[in-house]
Amino acid sequence: MPRPTAAQLAYGSCTVIFSTLAMLLLSQTSSGAGIAVIAVAALLLGLLVAMTVPMPKKPRVVAVRKPARARADREQAEEPVLTQS
C-alpha cells in the first residue's frame, strides 16, 4: 500500500476540521450522540477526500538509442589494434 502524500494529508485534515465545524454549527446539537455522529461523518468525508486526490505519477524512463553509425564507430574504436614490428 503506497504511503499518503503531503497533499492527501493536508486535504483530508482540512476537510475533517472544516466539515466538523460546519456540521456542528449548522445542526446546533449539544448531545453526545449527535456530536459523535457528526465526528464520524466528518472523518469519513475526510478519508474520501484524501483518497480521491490524485497520486503523483512516476516519471517514465525513455531509452535513447544511438544511431547505428555511431554505435559501429564506437565498437571499432574499442577493438585493439595489432601492429607488427
Biopython code that builds the backbone (N, CA, C, O; Angstrom):
import numpy as np
from Bio.PDB.StructureBuilder import StructureBuilder

atoms = [
    (1, "MET", "N", (0.852, -1.180, 0.000)),
    (1, "MET", "CA", (0.000, 0.000, 0.000)),
    (1, "MET", "C", (0.892, 1.235, 0.000)),
    (1, "MET", "O", (1.773, 1.354, 0.851)),
    (2, "PRO", "N", (0.679, 2.166, -0.947)),
    (2, "PRO", "CA", (1.515, 3.364, -1.006)),
    (2, "PRO", "C", (1.224, 4.316, 0.155)),
    (2, "PRO", "O", (0.106, 4.384, 0.666)),
    (3, "ARG", "N", (2.248, 5.034, 0.545)),
    (3, "ARG", "CA", (2.080, 5.999, 1.632)),
    (3, "ARG", "C", (1.335, 7.227, 1.130)),
    (3, "ARG", "O", (1.461, 7.593, -0.038)),
    (4, "PRO", "N", (0.556, 7.870, 2.007)),
    (4, "PRO", "CA", (-0.164, 9.073, 1.563)),
    (4, "PRO", "C", (0.810, 10.229, 1.339)),
    (4, "PRO", "O", (1.812, 10.369, 2.040)),
    (5, "THR", "N", (0.491, 11.034, 0.362)),
    (5, "THR", "CA", (1.325, 12.199, 0.064)),
    (5, "THR", "C", (0.955, 13.349, 0.997)),
    (5, "THR", "O", (-0.036, 13.289, 1.725)),
    (6, "ALA", "N", (1.770, 14.385, 0.956)),
    (6, "ALA", "CA", (1.505, 15.562, 1.787)),
    (6, "ALA", "C", (0.183, 16.224, 1.386)),
    (6, "ALA", "O", (-0.548, 16.725, 2.241)),
    (7, "ALA", "N", (-0.116, 16.224, 0.101)),
    (7, "ALA", "CA", (-1.373, 16.824, -0.363)),
    (7, "ALA", "C", (-2.573, 16.043, 0.165)),
    (7, "ALA", "O", (-3.576, 16.634, 0.567)),
    (8, "GLN", "N", (-2.469, 14.724, 0.164)),
    (8, "GLN", "CA", (-3.572, 13.918, 0.671)),
    (8, "GLN", "C", (-3.791, 14.165, 2.158)),
    (8, "GLN", "O", (-4.931, 14.289, 2.605)),
    (9, "LEU", "N", (-2.721, 14.237, 2.916)),
    (9, "LEU", "CA", (-2.851, 14.505, 4.356)),
    (9, "LEU", "C", (-3.440, 15.882, 4.612)),
    (9, "LEU", "O", (-4.300, 16.044, 5.478)),
    (10, "ALA", "N", (-2.982, 16.867, 3.863)),
    (10, "ALA", "CA", (-3.469, 18.237, 4.058)),
    (10, "ALA", "C", (-4.946, 18.361, 3.696)),
    (10, "ALA", "O", (-5.732, 18.911, 4.468)),
    (11, "TYR", "N", (-5.327, 17.848, 2.514)),
    (11, "TYR", "CA", (-6.728, 17.946, 2.096)),
    (11, "TYR", "C", (-7.652, 17.171, 3.030)),
    (11, "TYR", "O", (-8.733, 17.648, 3.374)),
    (12, "GLY", "N", (-7.230, 15.991, 3.433)),
    (12, "GLY", "CA", (-8.056, 15.185, 4.331)),
    (12, "GLY", "C", (-8.233, 15.847, 5.689)),
    (12, "GLY", "O", (-9.340, 15.883, 6.226)),
    (13, "SER", "N", (-7.139, 16.372, 6.247)),
    (13, "SER", "CA", (-7.212, 17.023, 7.561)),
    (13, "SER", "C", (-8.079, 18.277, 7.520)),
    (13, "SER", "O", (-8.906, 18.495, 8.405)),
    (14, "CYS", "N", (-7.888, 19.095, 6.495)),
    (14, "CYS", "CA", (-8.707, 20.314, 6.379)),
    (14, "CYS", "C", (-10.181, 19.973, 6.207)),
    (14, "CYS", "O", (-11.049, 20.649, 6.759)),
    (15, "THR", "N", (-10.457, 18.932, 5.447)),
    (15, "THR", "CA", (-11.854, 18.519, 5.250)),
    (15, "THR", "C", (-12.483, 18.087, 6.567)),
    (15, "THR", "O", (-13.623, 18.448, 6.861)),
    (16, "VAL", "N", (-11.745, 17.315, 7.359)),
    (16, "VAL", "CA", (-12.279, 16.854, 8.649)),
    (16, "VAL", "C", (-12.562, 18.042, 9.554)),
    (16, "VAL", "O", (-13.637, 18.124, 10.149)),
    (17, "ILE", "N", (-11.623, 18.953, 9.665)),
    (17, "ILE", "CA", (-11.781, 20.097, 10.582)),
    (17, "ILE", "C", (-12.936, 20.991, 10.160)),
    (17, "ILE", "O", (-13.820, 21.306, 10.956)),
    (18, "PHE", "N", (-12.914, 21.404, 8.867)),
    (18, "PHE", "CA", (-13.937, 22.353, 8.431)),
    (18, "PHE", "C", (-15.325, 21.724, 8.340)),
    (18, "PHE", "O", (-16.319, 22.387, 8.638)),
    (19, "SER", "N", (-15.409, 20.471, 7.939)),
    (19, "SER", "CA", (-16.739, 19.851, 7.864)),
    (19, "SER", "C", (-17.305, 19.598, 9.260)),
    (19, "SER", "O", (-18.515, 19.699, 9.466)),
    (20, "THR", "N", (-16.437, 19.269, 10.222)),
    (20, "THR", "CA", (-16.918, 19.096, 11.601)),
    (20, "THR", "C", (-17.472, 20.408, 12.136)),
    (20, "THR", "O", (-18.570, 20.448, 12.692)),
    (21, "LEU", "N", (-16.707, 21.479, 11.966)),
    (21, "LEU", "CA", (-17.185, 22.788, 12.445)),
    (21, "LEU", "C", (-18.488, 23.199, 11.763)),
    (21, "LEU", "O", (-19.416, 23.679, 12.413)),
    (22, "ALA", "N", (-18.545, 23.007, 10.448)),
    (22, "ALA", "CA", (-19.750, 23.409, 9.717)),
    (22, "ALA", "C", (-20.966, 22.604, 10.165)),
    (22, "ALA", "O", (-22.037, 23.169, 10.391)),
    (23, "MET", "N", (-20.806, 21.287, 10.293)),
    (23, "MET", "CA", (-21.955, 20.467, 10.701)),
    (23, "MET", "C", (-22.381, 20.753, 12.133)),
    (23, "MET", "O", (-23.574, 20.749, 12.434)),
    (24, "LEU", "N", (-21.412, 21.005, 13.028)),
    (24, "LEU", "CA", (-21.787, 21.331, 14.411)),
    (24, "LEU", "C", (-22.510, 22.668, 14.490)),
    (24, "LEU", "O", (-23.479, 22.812, 15.235)),
    (25, "LEU", "N", (-22.038, 23.647, 13.722)),
    (25, "LEU", "CA", (-22.705, 24.958, 13.749)),
    (25, "LEU", "C", (-24.081, 24.913, 13.098)),
    (25, "LEU", "O", (-25.019, 25.557, 13.570)),
    (26, "LEU", "N", (-24.201, 24.148, 12.011)),
    (26, "LEU", "CA", (-25.498, 24.092, 11.332)),
    (26, "LEU", "C", (-26.516, 23.253, 12.080)),
    (26, "LEU", "O", (-27.703, 23.583, 12.075)),
    (27, "SER", "N", (-26.085, 22.179, 12.723)),
    (27, "SER", "CA", (-27.043, 21.308, 13.415)),
    (27, "SER", "C", (-27.393, 21.822, 14.806)),
    (27, "SER", "O", (-28.458, 21.495, 15.329)),
    (28, "GLN", "N", (-26.539, 22.601, 15.401)),
    (28, "GLN", "CA", (-26.712, 23.149, 16.754)),
    (28, "GLN", "C", (-27.027, 22.047, 17.765)),
    (28, "GLN", "O", (-27.833, 22.241, 18.675)),
    (29, "THR", "N", (-26.396, 20.908, 17.602)),
    (29, "THR", "CA", (-26.619, 19.794, 18.530)),
    (29, "THR", "C", (-25.738, 19.964, 19.759)),
    (29, "THR", "O", (-24.652, 20.539, 19.689)),
    (30, "SER", "N", (-26.221, 19.459, 20.876)),
    (30, "SER", "CA", (-25.432, 19.510, 22.111)),
    (30, "SER", "C", (-25.369, 18.139, 22.781)),
    (30, "SER", "O", (-24.756, 17.985, 23.837)),
    (31, "SER", "N", (-26.003, 17.149, 22.162)),
    (31, "SER", "CA", (-25.981, 15.806, 22.747)),
    (31, "SER", "C", (-24.708, 15.075, 22.326)),
    (31, "SER", "O", (-24.135, 15.342, 21.269)),
    (32, "GLY", "N", (-24.290, 14.161, 23.168)),
    (32, "GLY", "CA", (-23.083, 13.389, 22.873)),
    (32, "GLY", "C", (-23.234, 12.516, 21.646)),
    (32, "GLY", "O", (-22.293, 12.368, 20.866)),
    (33, "ALA", "N", (-24.411, 11.937, 21.468)),
    (33, "ALA", "CA", (-24.647, 11.073, 20.317)),
    (33, "ALA", "C", (-24.609, 11.872, 19.007)),
    (33, "ALA", "O", (-24.063, 11.412, 18.005)),
    (34, "GLY", "N", (-25.180, 13.041, 19.030)),
    (34, "GLY", "CA", (-25.172, 13.892, 17.825)),
    (34, "GLY", "C", (-23.761, 14.311, 17.448)),
    (34, "GLY", "O", (-23.394, 14.309, 16.273)),
    (35, "ILE", "N", (-22.969, 14.672, 18.458)),
    (35, "ILE", "CA", (-21.591, 15.072, 18.209)),
    (35, "ILE", "C", (-20.781, 13.884, 17.682)),
    (35, "ILE", "O", (-19.936, 14.056, 16.803)),
    (36, "ALA", "N", (-21.028, 12.695, 18.204)),
    (36, "ALA", "CA", (-20.319, 11.501, 17.744)),
    (36, "ALA", "C", (-20.667, 11.185, 16.294)),
    (36, "ALA", "O", (-19.787, 10.829, 15.510)),
    (37, "VAL", "N", (-21.936, 11.312, 15.933)),
    (37, "VAL", "CA", (-22.350, 11.051, 14.546)),
    (37, "VAL", "C", (-21.696, 12.047, 13.605)),
    (37, "VAL", "O", (-21.235, 11.673, 12.527)),
    (38, "ILE", "N", (-21.650, 13.304, 14.001)),
    (38, "ILE", "CA", (-21.029, 14.340, 13.175)),
    (38, "ILE", "C", (-19.530, 14.084, 13.037)),
    (38, "ILE", "O", (-18.972, 14.254, 11.953)),
    (39, "ALA", "N", (-18.871, 13.679, 14.125)),
    (39, "ALA", "CA", (-17.432, 13.417, 14.082)),
    (39, "ALA", "C", (-17.121, 12.244, 13.153)),
    (39, "ALA", "O", (-16.169, 12.305, 12.375)),
    (40, "VAL", "N", (-17.915, 11.182, 13.232)),
    (40, "VAL", "CA", (-17.697, 10.027, 12.357)),
    (40, "VAL", "C", (-17.951, 10.407, 10.901)),
    (40, "VAL", "O", (-17.198, 10.003, 10.015)),
    (41, "ALA", "N", (-18.998, 11.176, 10.649)),
    (41, "ALA", "CA", (-19.301, 11.606, 9.287)),
    (41, "ALA", "C", (-18.168, 12.473, 8.731)),
    (41, "ALA", "O", (-17.803, 12.344, 7.563)),
    (42, "ALA", "N", (-17.617, 13.353, 9.562)),
    (42, "ALA", "CA", (-16.511, 14.205, 9.114)),
    (42, "ALA", "C", (-15.263, 13.385, 8.824)),
    (42, "ALA", "O", (-14.552, 13.662, 7.857)),
    (43, "LEU", "N", (-14.986, 12.378, 9.652)),
    (43, "LEU", "CA", (-13.834, 11.511, 9.400)),
    (43, "LEU", "C", (-13.993, 10.739, 8.097)),
    (43, "LEU", "O", (-13.035, 10.615, 7.334)),
    (44, "LEU", "N", (-15.174, 10.224, 7.834)),
    (44, "LEU", "CA", (-15.410, 9.505, 6.586)),
    (44, "LEU", "C", (-15.295, 10.432, 5.377)),
    (44, "LEU", "O", (-14.754, 10.045, 4.341)),
    (45, "LEU", "N", (-15.799, 11.639, 5.511)),
    (45, "LEU", "CA", (-15.691, 12.609, 4.430)),
    (45, "LEU", "C", (-14.223, 12.979, 4.180)),
    (45, "LEU", "O", (-13.799, 13.091, 3.030)),
    (46, "GLY", "N", (-13.458, 13.165, 5.245)),
    (46, "GLY", "CA", (-12.036, 13.471, 5.100)),
    (46, "GLY", "C", (-11.273, 12.335, 4.454)),
    (46, "GLY", "O", (-10.374, 12.571, 3.647)),
    (47, "LEU", "N", (-11.617, 11.106, 4.798)),
    (47, "LEU", "CA", (-10.983, 9.940, 4.176)),
    (47, "LEU", "C", (-11.325, 9.867, 2.696)),
    (47, "LEU", "O", (-10.462, 9.561, 1.874)),
    (48, "LEU", "N", (-12.561, 10.143, 2.356)),
    (48, "LEU", "CA", (-12.978, 10.133, 0.959)),
    (48, "LEU", "C", (-12.219, 11.188, 0.152)),
    (48, "LEU", "O", (-11.747, 10.912, -0.951)),
    (49, "VAL", "N", (-12.106, 12.381, 0.702)),
    (49, "VAL", "CA", (-11.387, 13.454, 0.007)),
    (49, "VAL", "C", (-9.913, 13.090, -0.151)),
    (49, "VAL", "O", (-9.341, 13.291, -1.223)),
    (50, "ALA", "N", (-9.297, 12.562, 0.892)),
    (50, "ALA", "CA", (-7.876, 12.220, 0.831)),
    (50, "ALA", "C", (-7.602, 11.123, -0.189)),
    (50, "ALA", "O", (-6.560, 11.134, -0.843)),
    (51, "MET", "N", (-8.514, 10.187, -0.330)),
    (51, "MET", "CA", (-8.281, 9.084, -1.265)),
    (51, "MET", "C", (-8.553, 9.469, -2.712)),
    (51, "MET", "O", (-8.084, 8.789, -3.625)),
    (52, "THR", "N", (-9.300, 10.544, -2.940)),
    (52, "THR", "CA", (-9.584, 10.957, -4.316)),
    (52, "THR", "C", (-8.567, 11.941, -4.859)),
    (52, "THR", "O", (-8.610, 12.270, -6.045)),
    (53, "VAL", "N", (-7.644, 12.425, -4.020)),
    (53, "VAL", "CA", (-6.573, 13.290, -4.513)),
    (53, "VAL", "C", (-5.669, 12.429, -5.383)),
    (53, "VAL", "O", (-5.230, 11.363, -4.949)),
    (54, "PRO", "N", (-5.384, 12.872, -6.602)),
    (54, "PRO", "CA", (-4.584, 12.023, -7.484)),
    (54, "PRO", "C", (-3.166, 11.812, -6.950)),
    (54, "PRO", "O", (-2.540, 12.727, -6.414)),
    (55, "MET", "N", (-2.679, 10.578, -7.114)),
    (55, "MET", "CA", (-1.320, 10.233, -6.708)),
    (55, "MET", "C", (-0.346, 10.743, -7.761)),
    (55, "MET", "O", (-0.674, 10.784, -8.947)),
    (56, "PRO", "N", (0.857, 11.134, -7.328)),
    (56, "PRO", "CA", (1.848, 11.566, -8.327)),
    (56, "PRO", "C", (2.278, 10.380, -9.184)),
    (56, "PRO", "O", (2.429, 9.258, -8.700)),
    (57, "LYS", "N", (2.467, 10.662, -10.463)),
    (57, "LYS", "CA", (2.861, 9.603, -11.379)),
    (57, "LYS", "C", (4.385, 9.477, -11.376)),
    (57, "LYS", "O", (5.110, 10.464, -11.249)),
    (58, "LYS", "N", (4.840, 8.256, -11.518)),
    (58, "LYS", "CA", (6.274, 8.021, -11.579)),
    (58, "LYS", "C", (6.789, 8.497, -12.928)),
    (58, "LYS", "O", (6.130, 8.308, -13.950)),
    (59, "PRO", "N", (7.958, 9.112, -12.934)),
    (59, "PRO", "CA", (8.490, 9.577, -14.217)),
    (59, "PRO", "C", (8.839, 8.397, -15.116)),
    (59, "PRO", "O", (9.378, 7.386, -14.665)),
    (60, "ARG", "N", (8.525, 8.549, -16.372)),
    (60, "ARG", "CA", (8.822, 7.498, -17.327)),
    (60, "ARG", "C", (10.264, 7.622, -17.772)),
    (60, "ARG", "O", (10.757, 8.717, -18.042)),
    (61, "VAL", "N", (10.922, 6.500, -17.842)),
    (61, "VAL", "CA", (12.298, 6.479, -18.316)),
    (61, "VAL", "C", (12.264, 6.108, -19.790)),
    (61, "VAL", "O", (11.752, 5.056, -20.173)),
    (62, "VAL", "N", (12.813, 6.986, -20.600)),
    (62, "VAL", "CA", (12.817, 6.764, -22.032)),
    (62, "VAL", "C", (14.238, 6.431, -22.453)),
    (62, "VAL", "O", (15.166, 7.199, -22.200)),
    (63, "ALA", "N", (14.401, 5.296, -23.088)),
    (63, "ALA", "CA", (15.720, 4.889, -23.561)),
    (63, "ALA", "C", (16.025, 5.618, -24.867)),
    (63, "ALA", "O", (15.206, 5.646, -25.785)),
    (64, "VAL", "N", (17.196, 6.194, -24.929)),
    (64, "VAL", "CA", (17.620, 6.905, -26.121)),
    (64, "VAL", "C", (18.552, 5.982, -26.890)),
    (64, "VAL", "O", (19.582, 5.552, -26.370)),
    (65, "ARG", "N", (18.194, 5.689, -28.097)),
    (65, "ARG", "CA", (19.009, 4.801, -28.912)),
    (65, "ARG", "C", (19.912, 5.632, -29.799)),
    (65, "ARG", "O", (19.488, 6.614, -30.410)),
    (66, "LYS", "N", (21.167, 5.215, -29.856)),
    (66, "LYS", "CA", (22.117, 5.909, -30.713)),
    (66, "LYS", "C", (21.984, 5.357, -32.129)),
    (66, "LYS", "O", (21.623, 4.195, -32.317)),
    (67, "PRO", "N", (22.271, 6.179, -33.106)),
    (67, "PRO", "CA", (22.206, 5.690, -34.487)),
    (67, "PRO", "C", (23.210, 4.564, -34.705)),
    (67, "PRO", "O", (24.212, 4.463, -33.996)),
    (68, "ALA", "N", (22.933, 3.734, -35.681)),
    (68, "ALA", "CA", (23.785, 2.578, -35.952)),
    (68, "ALA", "C", (25.195, 3.009, -36.327)),
    (68, "ALA", "O", (26.159, 2.321, -35.989)),
    (69, "ARG", "N", (25.331, 4.113, -37.005)),
    (69, "ARG", "CA", (26.656, 4.592, -37.427)),
    (69, "ARG", "C", (27.514, 4.913, -36.210)),
    (69, "ARG", "O", (28.678, 4.515, -36.157)),
    (70, "ALA", "N", (26.969, 5.616, -35.245)),
    (70, "ALA", "CA", (27.726, 5.976, -34.039)),
    (70, "ALA", "C", (28.070, 4.727, -33.246)),
    (70, "ALA", "O", (29.160, 4.639, -32.680)),
    (71, "ARG", "N", (27.163, 3.763, -33.193)),
    (71, "ARG", "CA", (27.416, 2.528, -32.479)),
    (71, "ARG", "C", (28.534, 1.735, -33.158)),
    (71, "ARG", "O", (29.393, 1.181, -32.472)),
    (72, "ALA", "N", (28.538, 1.671, -34.474)),
    (72, "ALA", "CA", (29.573, 0.945, -35.212)),
    (72, "ALA", "C", (30.928, 1.625, -35.022)),
    (72, "ALA", "O", (31.942, 0.949, -34.847)),
    (73, "ASP", "N", (30.951, 2.958, -35.055)),
    (73, "ASP", "CA", (32.209, 3.681, -34.836)),
    (73, "ASP", "C", (32.764, 3.409, -33.452)),
    (73, "ASP", "O", (33.972, 3.242, -33.285)),
    (74, "ARG", "N", (31.892, 3.366, -32.465)),
    (74, "ARG", "CA", (32.334, 3.128, -31.099)),
    (74, "ARG", "C", (32.894, 1.718, -30.949)),
    (74, "ARG", "O", (33.903, 1.517, -30.272)),
    (75, "GLU", "N", (32.243, 0.743, -31.578)),
    (75, "GLU", "CA", (32.713, -0.631, -31.494)),
    (75, "GLU", "C", (34.071, -0.791, -32.172)),
    (75, "GLU", "O", (34.916, -1.547, -31.693)),
    (76, "GLN", "N", (34.283, -0.095, -33.268)),
    (76, "GLN", "CA", (35.572, -0.174, -33.945)),
    (76, "GLN", "C", (36.672, 0.463, -33.111)),
    (76, "GLN", "O", (37.811, -0.004, -33.117)),
    (77, "ALA", "N", (36.338, 1.513, -32.403)),
    (77, "ALA", "CA", (37.337, 2.196, -31.580)),
    (77, "ALA", "C", (37.723, 1.324, -30.394)),
    (77, "ALA", "O", (38.839, 1.447, -29.890)),
    (78, "GLU", "N", (36.846, 0.456, -29.937)),
    (78, "GLU", "CA", (37.139, -0.380, -28.787)),
    (78, "GLU", "C", (37.980, -1.605, -29.139)),
    (78, "GLU", "O", (38.577, -2.211, -28.250)),
    (79, "GLU", "N", (38.040, -1.986, -30.428)),
    (79, "GLU", "CA", (38.819, -3.149, -30.828)),
    (79, "GLU", "C", (40.304, -2.824, -30.731)),
    (79, "GLU", "O", (40.731, -1.752, -31.160)),
    (80, "PRO", "N", (41.095, -3.739, -30.171)),
    (80, "PRO", "CA", (42.534, -3.477, -30.095)),
    (80, "PRO", "C", (43.179, -3.546, -31.484)),
    (80, "PRO", "O", (42.847, -4.395, -32.312)),
    (81, "VAL", "N", (44.088, -2.642, -31.693)),
    (81, "VAL", "CA", (44.780, -2.567, -32.973)),
    (81, "VAL", "C", (46.077, -3.346, -32.826)),
    (81, "VAL", "O", (46.866, -3.063, -31.925)),
    (82, "LEU", "N", (46.313, -4.327, -33.702)),
    (82, "LEU", "CA", (47.529, -5.132, -33.647)),
    (82, "LEU", "C", (48.508, -4.585, -34.682)),
    (82, "LEU", "O", (48.175, -4.434, -35.857)),
    (83, "THR", "N", (49.691, -4.300, -34.231)),
    (83, "THR", "CA", (50.730, -3.812, -35.144)),
    (83, "THR", "C", (51.876, -4.808, -35.131)),
    (83, "THR", "O", (52.161, -5.446, -34.118)),
    (84, "GLN", "N", (52.493, -4.920, -36.225)),
    (84, "GLN", "CA", (53.657, -5.813, -36.310)),
    (84, "GLN", "C", (54.911, -4.984, -36.405)),
    (84, "GLN", "O", (54.966, -3.982, -37.118)),
    (85, "SER", "N", (55.907, -5.415, -35.683)),
    (85, "SER", "CA", (57.151, -4.657, -35.722)),
    (85, "SER", "C", (58.262, -5.399, -36.416)),
    (85, "SER", "O", (59.375, -4.883, -36.526)),
]
sb = StructureBuilder()
sb.init_structure("model")
sb.init_model(0)
sb.init_chain("A")
sb.init_seg("    ")
for serial, (resi, resn, name, xyz) in enumerate(atoms, 1):
    if name == "N":
        sb.init_residue(resn, " ", resi, " ")
    sb.init_atom(name, np.array(xyz, "f"), 0.0, 1.0, " ", f" {name:<3s}", serial, name[0])
structure = sb.get_structure()
